[in-house]
Amino acid sequence: MSRAEKGEPPADPVERARGICLRLLTGTPRTRKQLADALRKREIPDDVAEEVLSRFEEVGLINDSAFADAWVESRHHGRGLARRALAQELRTKGVDSTLIDAAVSQLDSEQEEETARELVDRKLRATRGLDRDKRLRRLAGMLARKGYSEGMALRVVRQALEEEGEETEFLGDEGF
């Protein structure tokens, strides 16, 4: 009966490292640093980890640039995160700063502002009935938590509140 059949890890540290990396990459893409941390945690020698990770990079199983691009695309469109928040998340995942800069530069200021407007529009109705200052603080705070600059957040929220004010004044004139 082989070691694998007995459920034991392979004796060869290179095989163990490959197995760990392949298992981790099966579920979701990972950065080189995430895989290196996992190997270190499982006491794979550094030289073995380096060899396996370099080989995985050569064959395209690890690609931090593609990871960063996909992360930006997914988290911006899915969660509405701004460039600043996206860059911070990628830093915590161990992505190199030049790759982070390239990935977040995909989002231009206009696209970022459009996303901020969409986020505010979705939350605007939930704040009706509150006074204007409280609404401004809540909506701008939501944008700030998603990484938008204070200036952009306040500008977008004020504009949305003004547009809503014009809409409700118009409705008020008709007796609604």
Summary of the structure (lengths in Angstrom):
residues: 176
radius of gyration: 23.8
end to end distance: 80.1
largest distance: 84.7
contacts: 494
relative contact order: 0.08
helix: 73%
strand: 0%
